[in-house]
Amino acid sequence: MELRDTWKRPDILVVAGGVIPPNDFDFLKQADCFEVFGPGTKIPKAAKGILEVLGRRG
């Protein structure tokens, strides 16, 4: 998130995924992570959510 601020690019969505402990999800969201995908998340489900947000941004 710091690099996003440094380069003045608030339009960049930060996404986290992989083996992330569920108790870290809130921390990542509060740190301005757009979405957190834990183990077992199906790629189509993750992609759909990201594409919906990008589509609303124009």
Summary of the structure (lengths in Angstrom):
residues: 58
radius of gyration: 12.3
end to end distance: 21.9
largest distance: 33.2
contacts: 115
relative contact order: 0.19
helix: 50%
strand: 10%
